[in-house]
């Protein structure tokens, strides 16, 4: 990707980068604090809570923020926490971490592995694990809060640190916004967050300017037919054959209807039909995940799925009263946009401090993250989420040599090198904030 920023952006970037603020002292201070932070991390890792159930997690970290002198409000948008520190005139910087664990039975073998059992909103009993590394996000958040509270003489403005529930359900940011996040509290000028990565060596920072994470929609298609005996297919309308045609035709939405430079994914993750060898069912159900970046592409794909399902049913001779039912959840995860100029400015700050070999521009991801809702709520906010690699260097090097597969986020085996993730995340958030709020 070639970068040709406006002269003003270059000037601002130079101004930000040209005045590092006690960079080495920040590194030393975080390293000194790391044993304490790792105790917090291990506690959070051992006691994960599912989306919307983060009561104890929120209480623990709210207590930590109060000890640092923050004005703390709990139960924002459910279990969300807002910690404010006003320190004179200046911009408002928001730092966000997500709190929820996943319904995954941990298999990392760590001596502090989670053994928590909980019940999901759907009533399923399950093991719970921080398989997406939100425990590293919260601990890095706390590390940055400690540094910034101790350095009030170095910055001026308002620090707004939030702990968000239910990111994994795609609703936590929305719930906090609907509960008056930008009305009851100052609206941020800048919003920052980081996410650990299972696709980069520990301590490496990755960033993407522009679209960085995708719209994520879950869509159900119920395909109706006329059931009967498997020996007499002529007297039926086979929903399995029709659903199979729909699965194949759906792939043309991306391959033949979208611009090849407009990325999207349509995946049929589940095909459910039938109960016995010799019975033609009267119903088949398809469960889809759909990924896109722009809202226009998202809507085009959703409309196209309905069109293809109906068109294939008409071609199969399905009567009007048995047309496929296409439904999608209104609760979806919107795409995340990193303000390009702001992102490159912050990447410059990171590169100057950590070294260019540890800060790398990457491609957008088709994963979802509801951090994008904050920018969408007010697009005057300059917003950036960045990655912090979590794969131990030795493991990473071995995988590059042998081509072996590494555990991904959401895997029961995902165990990031937490001290590297926490230290790097806390350090990057601290340096970015000190630059944005410098006197």
Secondary structure as UniProt FT lines:
FT   HELIX           7..17
FT   HELIX           23..46
FT   TURN            51..52
FT   HELIX           55..67
FT   TURN            68..69
FT   STRAND          71..76
FT   TURN            77..79
FT   STRAND          80..87
FT   STRAND          92..98
FT   TURN            111..112
FT   STRAND          117..119
FT   TURN            121..122
FT   STRAND          125..127
FT   TURN            131..132
FT   HELIX           134..150
FT   HELIX           152..154
FT   STRAND          157..164
FT   HELIX           167..169
FT   HELIX           172..178
FT   TURN            179..180
FT   HELIX           181..184
FT   STRAND          190..201
FT   TURN            202..203
FT   STRAND          205..207
FT   STRAND          210..213
FT   STRAND          215..224
FT   STRAND          228..229
FT   TURN            230..231
FT   HELIX           233..235
FT   HELIX           239..252
FT   HELIX           253..257
FT   TURN            260..261
FT   STRAND          265..273
FT   TURN            277..278
FT   STRAND          279..280
FT   STRAND          283..292
FT   HELIX           295..315
FT   TURN            316..317
FT   HELIX           320..322
FT   STRAND          325..328
FT   STRAND          336..338
FT   HELIX           340..354
FT   HELIX           356..358
FT   STRAND          359..361
FT   TURN            370..371
FT   HELIX           372..377
FT   TURN            379..380
FT   STRAND          382..391
FT   HELIX           393..402
FT   TURN            409..410
FT   TURN            412..413
FT   HELIX           418..436
//
